[in-house]
């Protein structure tokens, strides 16, 4: 698991560094008289990759934002409340995945690309759907095990 965590950190961090580099070059370019066409589209793609990996890492580490001050004081009811929150999280993630897959299937044959840089959106949608599926799998595993603390 350590190797996978390292891979996620390096991939997500690399995507953020790529977004920063593209934006820096675009800003400097505007100041010295050349433009980077499609910089925003490239940044969007990099942020999608970084954000999806960050969400997967947070799901695996069970470190999503939550109101811990209430949950920590529940005593014996805490495991039940944790399971309920996991079920609600599963409902939310599943709804996102269903909608995202619906869009991806509907637009797959259109060969949709970004207007300026030509970024193929279908592969980014596929990556986002994969990330949602991974998060759903992790939450199902945690709910089944009852391992949320």
C-alpha positions as CSV (number, residue, x, y, z in Angstrom):
1,X,0.0,0.0,0.0
2,X,2.9,2.3,0.6
3,X,4.1,2.0,-3.0
4,X,0.5,2.9,-4.2
5,X,0.4,5.8,-1.9
6,X,3.7,7.1,-3.2
7,X,2.5,6.7,-6.8
8,X,-0.7,8.7,-6.0
9,X,1.3,11.5,-4.3
10,X,3.8,11.7,-7.2
11,X,1.1,11.6,-9.9
12,X,-1.2,14.1,-8.2
13,X,1.7,16.3,-7.3
14,X,3.1,16.1,-10.8
15,X,-0.3,17.1,-12.2
16,X,-0.4,20.1,-9.9
17,X,3.2,21.1,-10.9
18,X,2.2,20.8,-14.5
19,X,-0.8,23.1,-14.0
20,X,1.4,25.6,-12.2
21,X,4.0,25.4,-14.9
22,X,1.5,26.0,-17.7
23,X,-0.1,28.9,-15.9
24,X,3.3,30.4,-15.1
25,X,4.4,30.2,-18.7
26,X,1.0,31.7,-19.9
27,X,1.3,34.6,-17.5
28,X,4.9,35.3,-18.3
29,X,4.1,34.9,-22.0
30,X,1.4,37.5,-21.8
31,X,3.9,40.0,-20.3
32,X,6.6,39.4,-22.9
33,X,4.4,39.3,-25.9
34,X,3.6,35.6,-26.7
35,X,0.5,33.7,-25.7
36,X,0.0,30.1,-24.7
37,X,-3.1,29.0,-26.5
38,X,-5.3,26.6,-24.5
39,X,-3.6,27.1,-21.2
40,X,-6.8,27.1,-19.3
41,X,-7.9,23.8,-20.9
42,X,-4.5,22.2,-20.0
43,X,-4.8,23.5,-16.5
44,X,-8.4,22.1,-16.2
45,X,-7.1,18.7,-17.3
46,X,-4.3,18.7,-14.8
47,X,-6.5,19.9,-11.9
48,X,-9.0,17.1,-12.7
49,X,-6.2,14.5,-12.4
50,X,-4.8,16.0,-9.2
51,X,-8.3,16.5,-7.6
52,X,-9.4,12.9,-8.4
53,X,-6.2,11.5,-7.0
54,X,-6.6,13.6,-3.9
55,X,-10.2,12.5,-3.4
56,X,-9.1,8.8,-3.7
57,X,-6.3,9.4,-1.2
58,X,-8.6,11.1,1.3
59,X,-11.2,8.2,0.9
60,X,-8.5,5.6,1.5
61,X,-7.2,7.4,4.5
62,X,-10.7,8.1,5.8
63,X,-9.8,11.8,6.2
64,X,-12.7,13.5,4.4
65,X,-13.9,16.7,6.1
66,X,-16.6,15.9,8.8
67,X,-17.9,17.3,12.0
68,X,-15.8,15.4,14.4
69,X,-16.8,17.3,17.5
70,X,-20.3,15.7,17.3
71,X,-19.2,12.2,16.1
72,X,-16.5,11.8,18.7
73,X,-19.0,12.3,21.6
74,X,-21.5,9.7,20.4
75,X,-20.1,6.8,22.5
76,X,-21.7,3.5,21.7
77,X,-23.8,5.0,18.9
78,X,-20.7,6.1,17.0
79,X,-20.2,2.9,14.9
80,X,-23.9,3.0,13.8
81,X,-23.6,6.7,12.8
82,X,-20.4,6.0,10.9
83,X,-22.1,3.3,8.9
84,X,-25.0,5.7,8.2
85,X,-22.6,8.3,7.0
86,X,-20.9,5.7,4.8
87,X,-24.2,4.7,3.3
88,X,-25.0,8.4,2.6
89,X,-21.6,8.9,1.1
90,X,-22.2,5.8,-1.1
91,X,-25.5,7.2,-2.3
92,X,-23.8,10.5,-3.2
93,X,-20.9,9.0,-5.0
94,X,-23.1,6.5,-6.8
95,X,-25.3,9.4,-8.0
96,X,-22.3,11.2,-9.3
97,X,-21.0,8.1,-11.0
98,X,-24.3,7.3,-12.7
99,X,-24.6,10.9,-14.0
100,X,-21.0,11.0,-15.1
101,X,-21.2,7.6,-16.9
102,X,-24.5,8.8,-18.5
103,X,-22.7,11.9,-19.9
104,X,-19.7,9.9,-21.0
105,X,-21.8,7.3,-22.8
106,X,-24.0,10.0,-24.4
107,X,-21.0,12.0,-25.7
108,X,-18.5,9.1,-26.4
109,X,-19.2,9.0,-30.1
110,X,-19.0,12.7,-30.6
111,X,-15.2,12.7,-30.2
112,X,-15.5,15.8,-28.1
113,X,-12.3,17.8,-27.7
114,X,-11.5,21.2,-26.2
115,X,-11.7,24.2,-28.5
116,X,-8.2,25.5,-28.4
117,X,-5.7,22.9,-27.2
118,X,-7.6,19.8,-28.5
119,X,-7.8,18.0,-25.1
120,X,-9.9,14.9,-25.6
121,X,-12.6,15.1,-22.9
122,X,-13.7,11.5,-23.3
123,X,-10.5,10.2,-21.6
124,X,-10.7,12.7,-18.8
125,X,-14.4,11.7,-18.2
126,X,-13.2,8.1,-18.2
127,X,-10.6,9.0,-15.6
128,X,-13.1,10.8,-13.4
129,X,-15.5,7.8,-13.6
130,X,-12.7,5.5,-12.7
131,X,-11.8,7.7,-9.7
132,X,-15.5,7.7,-8.5
133,X,-15.6,3.9,-8.9
134,X,-12.5,3.5,-6.8
135,X,-13.9,5.8,-4.1
136,X,-17.1,3.8,-4.1
137,X,-15.1,0.6,-3.7
138,X,-13.2,1.9,-0.8
139,X,-16.3,3.2,1.0
140,X,-18.1,-0.2,0.4
141,X,-15.0,-2.0,1.9
142,X,-14.9,0.3,4.9
143,X,-18.7,0.0,5.5
144,X,-18.5,-3.8,5.2
145,X,-15.6,-4.1,7.6
146,X,-16.9,-1.4,9.9
147,X,-13.4,-0.1,10.1
148,X,-14.1,3.6,10.3
149,X,-12.8,5.0,13.5
